C-alpha cells in the first residue's frame, strides 16, 4: 500500500490570518492551471464538499493562487476536478 504525503499550503484569509490547506491536486483545464485545496484537518470522506479551487499563475519564479472570479468558470473547473477525482479513485480501486 502506497502512503501519500500531504503537501500543506498556508494562505491568508480576508482578515490576513494564516489558514492551512492540503494541496489535493493541480490540473490543467482549457489551457490554464488550477489547484484543488482542502482545509487542513477536514474530514477526507467528504472532500469534494470542502474543496477550494484556485487558478495558478506564474509571477517570476513563483506560482501564486488566484481566486476564480467567474461563477461559470468555477462550475466548469469544479466539474473537471470531480471527473479527475473519480478517475483517481477508480485507479486506486483497480490496484
C-alpha positions as CSV (number, residue, x, y, z in Angstrom):
1,X,0.0,0.0,0.0
2,X,1.4,3.3,-1.1
3,X,1.4,6.1,1.5
4,X,0.6,9.6,0.1
5,X,2.4,12.5,1.8
6,X,0.4,15.7,2.5
7,X,1.6,18.9,1.0
8,X,0.4,21.8,3.2
9,X,0.0,25.3,1.8
10,X,-0.6,28.4,4.0
11,X,-2.9,31.1,2.6
12,X,-4.0,34.4,4.2
13,X,-7.8,34.8,4.6
14,X,-9.7,38.1,4.2
15,X,-8.5,39.3,7.6
16,X,-4.9,38.5,6.9
17,X,-4.9,35.4,9.2
18,X,-2.9,32.4,8.0
19,X,-5.0,29.3,7.1
20,X,-3.5,25.9,6.3
21,X,-4.7,23.8,3.4
22,X,-3.8,20.4,2.0
23,X,-3.0,20.5,-1.7
24,X,-5.1,17.7,-3.3
25,X,-4.0,18.2,-6.9
26,X,-3.1,20.6,-9.6
27,X,-4.6,20.2,-13.0
28,X,-5.0,21.9,-16.4
29,X,-8.3,22.9,-17.8
30,X,-8.7,24.8,-21.1
31,X,-5.0,25.8,-21.2
32,X,-4.9,27.2,-17.6
33,X,-3.6,25.6,-14.4
34,X,-5.7,25.1,-11.3
35,X,-5.2,23.9,-7.8
36,X,-7.7,22.0,-5.6
37,X,-7.1,22.6,-1.8
38,X,-8.8,21.2,1.2
39,X,-8.8,22.9,4.6
40,X,-6.2,21.2,6.9
41,X,-8.0,18.8,9.2
42,X,-11.1,18.4,7.0
43,X,-12.8,15.0,7.1
44,X,-11.5,13.4,3.9
45,X,-14.6,11.3,3.4
46,X,-16.4,14.4,2.1
47,X,-13.5,16.1,0.4
48,X,-15.5,17.4,-2.6
49,X,-17.7,19.3,-0.2
50,X,-14.8,21.3,1.4
51,X,-12.6,21.7,-1.6
52,X,-11.4,25.2,-2.5
53,X,-10.3,25.9,-6.1
54,X,-7.8,28.5,-7.3
55,X,-6.2,29.5,-10.6
56,X,-2.5,29.1,-10.6
57,X,-0.5,31.9,-12.1
58,X,3.2,32.4,-12.5
59,X,4.8,35.5,-11.2
60,X,8.5,35.4,-12.0
61,X,9.8,32.2,-10.5
62,X,6.9,31.8,-8.1
63,X,3.4,30.2,-8.6
64,X,0.6,32.1,-6.9
65,X,-3.0,31.1,-6.3
66,X,-5.7,33.4,-7.7
67,X,-9.4,33.2,-6.9
68,X,-11.6,32.1,-9.8
69,X,-13.9,35.2,-10.3
70,X,-16.4,33.8,-12.8
71,X,-19.1,31.6,-11.3
72,X,-19.5,29.8,-14.7
73,X,-15.7,29.1,-14.9
74,X,-15.7,28.0,-11.3
75,X,-18.5,25.4,-12.0
76,X,-16.6,24.1,-15.1
77,X,-13.3,23.8,-13.1
78,X,-15.2,22.1,-10.3
79,X,-16.7,19.6,-12.7
80,X,-13.2,18.9,-14.1
81,X,-11.9,18.4,-10.6
82,X,-14.7,15.9,-9.8
83,X,-14.0,14.0,-13.1
84,X,-10.3,13.8,-12.2
85,X,-11.1,12.7,-8.7
86,X,-13.4,9.9,-10.0
87,X,-10.6,8.8,-12.3
88,X,-8.1,8.8,-9.5
89,X,-10.4,6.8,-7.2
90,X,-11.1,4.3,-10.0
91,X,-7.4,3.8,-10.5
92,X,-6.9,3.2,-6.7
93,X,-9.8,0.6,-6.8
94,X,-8.1,-1.2,-9.6
95,X,-4.9,-1.8,-7.6
